[in-house]
Amino acid sequence: MILIGQYDSPFVRRVAITLHHYELPFEHRPWSVWGDAETIAAYNPLRRVPTLLLEDGSALFETFAIVDTLDELVGAERALLPARGPVRRAGLRVVALASGVADKAVSLLYSSLDLIVPSATWTARCRSQVLDTLSLLESERAALTTPYWLGESLSHADVALACAFRFTQEALPGLIELNRLRGLAELAARCEARAEFQRVYLPLTNNLKKA
Ligand SMILES: N[C@@H](CCC(=O)N[C@@H](CS)C(=O)NCC(=O)O)C(=O)O
């Protein structure tokens, strides 16, 4: 398999961490959605990352579809969420909220880099979406006592959340007040200390235009 995209993307990072966690071998093409857009277009006309090329030559896009395929490859016993039931739904809910935060943070980053020209209304809306969702997740996390969101072991909820959390802090410095998000910060730190997270990290730089 070949993973296309840079590790400063919270979505690419999530896929790479999942690949490492599952010990699935892959090659990495750290192509930029800006500088290498036309190279990416040969595999994905949306010119978006992550894009994952499978052994049969087919290309997968959208993090949820890629992760779903990786779960299928390793089988239900090793997958980072149960195949069905309430724990799966609880995990998917956190994944969706964390992915939404990452999505809005990416949009705000692009606008701060003058890659898009947003209205003040749109920017304020994105900021509220990021902050209110993190605040909701913080209050839900505060009610949990387990080391990871769904219990004793890592799940897709933790990977998605930790990737979104780190990216949001780097992409939007000053937006998040960490002392209001202590539970999320602690969970993210637990994830970031793990080997598969440490293997997959590229700091977001301001010369970027590369995410
Ligand atoms: N919903 C997509 C979001 C992926 C995404 O936003 N990727 C960014 C890089 S972080 C991208 O491809 N940006 C270029 C673009 O959207 O045109 C997913 O989950 O894979």
The ligand as a Gaussian input file, in Angstrom:
#p B3LYP/6-31G(d) Opt

LIG

0 1
 N      -12.853000      14.634000       4.866000
 C      -11.495000      14.444000       4.418000
 C      -10.669000      15.648000       4.825000
 C       -9.253000      15.560000       4.303000
 C       -8.621000      16.929000       4.197000
 O       -9.204000      17.966000       4.548000
 N       -7.390000      16.935000       3.711000
 C       -6.716000      18.187000       3.433000
 C       -5.303000      18.140000       3.955000
 S       -5.324000      18.200000       5.743000
 C       -6.733000      18.383000       1.927000
 O       -6.696000      17.439000       1.186000
 N       -6.785000      19.667000       1.516000
 C       -6.830000      20.064000       0.146000
 C       -8.234000      20.282000      -0.347000
 O       -9.198000      19.978000       0.394000
 O       -8.388000      20.749000      -1.455000
 C      -10.934000      13.156000       5.029000
 O      -11.390000      12.773000       6.106000
 O      -10.059000      12.507000       4.436000

